[in-house]
Amino acid sequence: MMDNSLSAPTRSAALAGARLGDYLELAKPRVMMLVVFTGVVGLAVAPGALHPLLAATAILCIALAAGGSAAVNMWYDRDIDAVMTRTRRRPLPQGRVEPQAALEFGIVLIFFASLLMAVAINATAAALLAGAAAFYIFVYTIWLKRRTPWNIVVGGAAGAFPPLIGWVAVTGQIDWPAVILFLIVFCWTPPHFWALALYRNDDYRRAGIPMLPVVAGPRRTKIEMLIYTLILFPLSLAPAYVGIAGPVYLGGVAVLGGLFITCAVRVLLDSTHRAARHMFGFSILYLTLLFTLLLVQPALKTWGGG
Amino acid sequence: MEMRQRQRNWAVLLALLGFAVLIYAITIVKIHQGYGG
């Protein structure tokens, strides 16, 4: 089941030429950027200060663990990645990296990242980092992804960990503001991935992944997407009420939330894939801007004299 | 192919060196802050 379809000579020729760039690709650098960014914001909004070198180390650990998790995910999913248009150019389906090498690469990264986090930062942050990686690999990739349409709802928790880990790196404990940041990313994930799944429906169907549009149809999916964006709206305002954000954030995020809900309504009313494509793009912009707005208050504290 | 192998060896060596320097710097910072305190 896990074997991909490349012929033996093609494989061996390709394997000999595995390059560093291929390993970098295993770490899903674009996903890693958003993960690292939300982690940085978690660090920035947390009360207290971390030595700059230790802060940079914490970020490095988050990036390494995220990259390692992505590599193990690609190792496990190499059979379905070969079938899907979106993923068939990845290093494993193309035979540019040996599956065993990808697995080892991923495990080493996660192990070192967690160890470094424990030594340099604190045990709680390290435990959360290792826990997030384990959750992504065992709960999302291995258990849920191929079995249930709720795969990305539950699995989305893995991607919601970075701001929490950033916070815990500074404070050493889990507090409400950090939980709110976790919940924001958690509720953002389903509409984000379902928008993608709506216009990549055939791809997921062919690969046999039970994404919600495949199992329950587009209409049900679009209603669920709208529900999640509606839940996200009040949740996104919450940081302003727990003291980690101010009026600039509140105003900005209210506009962003309104736009995100508008996107979901347009997806619901649109019978083509246009609105879903648009919403997928906007969802990335939404989360990036939301976390950028969270940086306003720490920035004012640092450079504005309070 | 030999060139790529050599490149990879250098990359691994540099990564290990970077890691060692980082651990050293972290140790200095931790001592400076009063480790465990």
Boltz contact constraints between the chains, C-beta under 6 A:
constraints:
  - contact:
      token1: [A, 16]
      token2: [B, 1]
      max_distance: 6.0
  - contact:
      token1: [A, 20]
      token2: [B, 11]
      max_distance: 6.0
  - contact:
      token1: [A, 51]
      token2: [B, 29]
      max_distance: 6.0
  - contact:
      token1: [A, 53]
      token2: [B, 25]
      max_distance: 6.0
  - contact:
      token1: [A, 53]
      token2: [B, 29]
      max_distance: 6.0
  - contact:
      token1: [A, 120]
      token2: [B, 26]
      max_distance: 6.0
